[in-house]
Amino acid sequence: MVDLGSYKDKFGETGQRILEHALSESRQRDQNFVSVEHILQALMQEEPDLFNSAMRELSLDPITVRIAVDKRLDSTRQQHVGKGFRISPDTTDLFKRAMERARAQGRKTIEATDIFAALTNNDGLFVEMLSGLGASPDAVAENVQAQVQRREREEEQYRKKFELPPYLKHFGTSL
């Protein structure tokens, strides 16, 4: 079993939502085991615009991809019967790659975009599934990276738009 408290501190707001959704999905399926499929399912639910636009750019139907993930989750026999949740080694590796990406972007916490980008880093489950649906692995990686960069630019623009100027940052605003 892995201590989830140490993981929760490493996730930003969107990353935290994905982790919580993956945990609840595992709980609903009575698996108590968080796999990459659970993370992928959570990403589809928590970030539908990002996921759907990436799938459409690849000429894939997002619903077909969702059905393929559900089938993998239904057919998986992995279950942790001990106390708490167990995180699969593949999921731990995914989180490590997401953290490396977040740090490379100058952040200390993992966001949803980091997880989505990390899913395409090597020939993992996500790329394998999309290849089975007719997408080229290179096109998957290229398209997801483009979608992630677009989303991060938008978030940066919003942050700059609503951020206080440097000379006012030290003043607190209390409403």
C-alpha positions in Angstrom: 0.0 0.0 0.0 1.2 3.5 -0.8 0.6 6.5 1.5 -1.8 8.7 -0.5 -1.1 11.6 1.8 2.3 12.0 0.3 0.8 12.0 -3.2 -1.9 14.6 -2.4 0.7 17.2 -1.5 2.2 16.8 -4.9 -0.9 17.6 -6.9 -2.3 21.0 -7.9 -6.0 21.7 -8.1 -6.7 19.9 -11.4 -4.4 17.1 -10.6 -6.0 16.7 -7.2 -9.4 16.4 -8.8 -8.1 13.7 -11.2 -6.6 11.7 -8.3 -9.8 12.0 -6.2 -11.9 10.9 -9.2 -9.6 7.9 -9.9 -9.8 6.9 -6.2 -13.6 7.1 -6.2 -13.8 5.2 -9.5 -11.7 2.4 -7.9 -13.9 2.5 -4.8 -17.1 2.2 -6.9 -15.6 -0.8 -8.7 -14.6 -2.3 -5.4 -11.0 -2.6 -6.6 -9.1 -0.4 -4.1 -6.3 -0.4 -6.7 -5.5 2.7 -8.8 -4.2 1.8 -12.3 -3.5 4.0 -15.3 -7.0 3.1 -16.6 -8.5 4.7 -13.5 -6.4 7.8 -14.1 -7.4 7.9 -17.7 -11.1 7.5 -16.8 -10.7 10.4 -14.3 -9.0 12.6 -16.9 -11.9 12.0 -19.4 -14.4 13.0 -16.7 -12.6 15.9 -15.1 -11.1 17.5 -18.2 -13.6 16.7 -21.0 -12.7 19.7 -23.2 -9.0 18.9 -23.2 -9.6 15.2 -23.8 -12.3 15.5 -26.4 -10.5 18.1 -28.5 -7.4 15.9 -28.5 -9.4 12.8 -29.6 -11.2 14.8 -32.3 -8.0 16.1 -33.7 -6.9 12.4 -34.0 -10.1 11.6 -35.9 -11.2 9.4 -33.0 -14.6 9.4 -31.3 -14.2 10.3 -27.6 -17.1 8.0 -26.8 -15.4 5.1 -28.4 -12.2 5.8 -26.4 -14.3 6.0 -23.2 -15.9 2.7 -24.0 -12.5 1.1 -24.6 -11.2 2.4 -21.2 -14.4 1.1 -19.5 -13.9 -2.3 -21.1 -10.3 -2.5 -19.8 -11.5 -1.4 -16.3 -14.3 -4.0 -16.3 -12.0 -6.8 -17.5 -9.1 -6.0 -15.1 -8.9 -8.6 -12.3 -6.4 -6.6 -10.2 -7.8 -5.9 -6.8 -6.2 -4.9 -3.5 -7.8 -6.6 -0.6 -5.8 -5.0 2.2 -6.5 -1.8 3.9 -6.4 1.4 1.9 -5.5 1.8 -1.7 -2.7 0.4 -3.7 -1.2 2.4 -6.6 0.1 0.3 -9.5 3.8 0.6 -10.5 2.7 1.9 -13.9 0.6 4.6 -12.2 3.6 5.5 -9.9 5.8 5.8 -13.0 3.1 8.0 -14.7 3.1 10.3 -11.6 6.9 10.5 -11.7 6.9 11.5 -15.3 4.1 14.1 -14.6 6.1 15.6 -11.8 9.2 15.8 -14.0 7.2 17.7 -16.5 5.7 20.0 -13.9 9.1 20.8 -12.6 10.4 21.4 -16.1 7.5 23.9 -16.5 8.6 25.7 -13.3 5.8 24.3 -11.1 6.0 22.4 -7.8 2.7 20.5 -8.2 1.2 18.2 -10.9 -1.7 19.5 -12.9 -4.1 17.7 -15.3 -2.1 18.8 -18.3 1.1 17.2 -16.8 -0.8 13.9 -16.4 -2.2 14.1 -19.9 1.2 14.8 -21.4 2.9 12.1 -19.3 0.4 9.5 -20.7 2.0 9.9 -24.1 5.6 10.0 -23.2 6.4 6.4 -23.9 4.6 3.4 -25.5 2.2 3.0 -22.6 -1.4 1.9 -22.2 -2.9 5.1 -23.6 -0.8 5.2 -26.8 -1.4 1.4 -27.2 -5.2 1.8 -26.9 -5.3 4.7 -29.3 -3.1 2.8 -31.8 -5.6 0.0 -31.6 -8.3 2.4 -32.5 -6.4 3.5 -35.6 -4.3 6.5 -34.4 -0.6 6.7 -35.1 1.6 6.7 -31.9 3.6 9.7 -33.2 0.4 11.6 -34.1 -1.0 10.9 -30.6 2.1 12.3 -28.9 2.3 15.3 -31.1 -1.4 16.1 -30.9 -1.6 15.7 -27.1 1.4 17.9 -26.6 -0.2 20.6 -28.8 -3.4 20.5 -26.9 -1.6 20.6 -23.6 0.5 23.6 -24.7 -2.6 25.4 -25.9 -4.3 24.9 -22.5 -1.3 26.0 -20.6 -1.0 29.2 -22.7 -4.7 30.0 -21.9 -4.2 29.4 -18.2 -1.2 31.6 -18.2 -3.1 34.4 -19.9 -5.9 34.1 -17.3 -3.4 34.1 -14.5 -1.7 37.3 -15.8 -5.0 38.9 -16.5 -6.2 38.6 -12.9 -2.9 38.9 -11.1 -2.2 42.0 -9.1 0.7 44.1 -10.3 4.0 43.5 -8.5 3.9 46.7 -6.5 0.5 45.7 -5.0 1.1 42.0 -4.4 2.2 42.6 -0.8 -1.1 44.2 0.1 -3.7 41.7 1.1 -7.2 42.0 -0.2 -9.9 41.0 2.3 -13.5 41.3 1.3 
